[in-house]
Amino acid sequence: MGFFGGLLTIPLHAMVSTWLKRDESDYAHKLEVIAKQRELLLQHRLEMEKREKDNLIDQISKRLENLESNLPHE
């Protein structure tokens, strides 16, 4: 009886284990893709913030130069 039970449960267990392992690897892959997308978005956001700061510094510098050129020299 135990022999026939083993013949039935071992392949069943192997099949279920294979399905679970495949689902686990698919889920891990999806998580990696999401993490990579978030990292790219964060890098893009930081780059855009840096560009905005650089643009702001350039604008302030130009306005300061304009103000200095418009002041009467003593």
RODO-2510 file (C-alpha; in nm, 4 decimals, decimal comma):
residues 74
     n   res          X          Y          Z
     1     m     0,0000     0,0000     0,0000
     2     g     0,2815     0,2419     0,0892
     3     f     0,4577     0,1691    -0,2358
     4     f     0,1538     0,2595    -0,4460
     5     g     0,0917     0,5698    -0,2363
     6     g     0,4498     0,6811    -0,3016
     7     l     0,4045     0,6237    -0,6744
     8     l     0,1093     0,8608    -0,6648
     9     t     0,2298     1,1294    -0,4232
    10     i     0,5893     1,1714    -0,5432
    11     p     0,4979     1,2806    -0,9006
    12     l     0,2129     1,4921    -0,7623
    13     h     0,4486     1,6599    -0,5181
    14     a     0,7071     1,7162    -0,7927
    15     m     0,4447     1,8733    -1,0193
    16     v     0,3147     2,1089    -0,7501
    17     s     0,6704     2,1983    -0,6472
    18     t     0,7588     2,2776    -1,0085
    19     w     0,4539     2,5037    -1,0458
    20     l     0,5338     2,6866    -0,7240
    21     k     0,8983     2,7325    -0,8211
    22     r     0,7993     2,8680    -1,1625
    23     d     0,5510     3,1106    -1,0038
    24     e     0,8172     3,2190    -0,7567
    25     s     1,0699     3,2887    -1,0333
    26     d     0,8082     3,4780    -1,2371
    27     y     0,7221     3,6884    -0,9326
    28     a     1,0906     3,7561    -0,8603
    29     h     1,1416     3,8645    -1,2216
    30     k     0,8439     4,1017    -1,2018
    31     l     0,9827     4,2516    -0,8807
    32     e     1,3225     4,3026    -1,0449
    33     v     1,1597     4,4782    -1,3403
    34     i     0,9594     4,7050    -1,1082
    35     a     1,2695     4,7860    -0,9024
    36     k     1,4668     4,8696    -1,2172
    37     q     1,1861     5,0945    -1,3453
    38     r     1,1679     5,2775    -1,0130
    39     e     1,5445     5,3242    -1,0119
    40     l     1,5354     5,4680    -1,3638
    41     l     1,2498     5,7011    -1,2694
    42     l     1,4390     5,8190    -0,9620
    43     q     1,7523     5,8825    -1,1680
    44     h     1,5471     6,0759    -1,4226
    45     r     1,3771     6,2797    -1,1512
    46     l     1,7102     6,3637    -0,9868
    47     e     1,8580     6,4613    -1,3210
    48     m     1,5627     6,6877    -1,3964
    49     e     1,5899     6,8509    -1,0526
    50     k     1,9601     6,9110    -1,1128
    51     r     1,8868     7,0660    -1,4518
    52     e     1,6218     7,2913    -1,2975
    53     k     1,8680     7,4030    -1,0298
    54     d     2,1325     7,4692    -1,2943
    55     n     1,8804     7,6678    -1,4976
    56     l     1,7776     7,8628    -1,1894
    57     i     2,1409     7,9450    -1,1104
    58     d     2,1944     8,0585    -1,4696
    59     q     1,8847     8,2792    -1,4555
    60     i     1,9919     8,4349    -1,1260
    61     s     2,3410     8,4985    -1,2630
    62     k     2,2008     8,6695    -1,5732
    63     r     1,9671     8,8868    -1,3668
    64     l     2,2517     8,9825    -1,1363
    65     e     2,4668     9,0769    -1,4345
    66     n     2,1809     9,2860    -1,5741
    67     l     2,1361     9,4609    -1,2414
    68     e     2,5072     9,5285    -1,2145
    69     s     2,5228     9,6686    -1,5660
    70     n     2,2254     9,8975    -1,4972
    71     l     2,3736    10,0425    -1,1768
    72     p     2,5556    10,3699    -1,2199
    73     h     2,9275    10,3361    -1,1664
    74     e     3,0796    10,5745    -0,9175
***
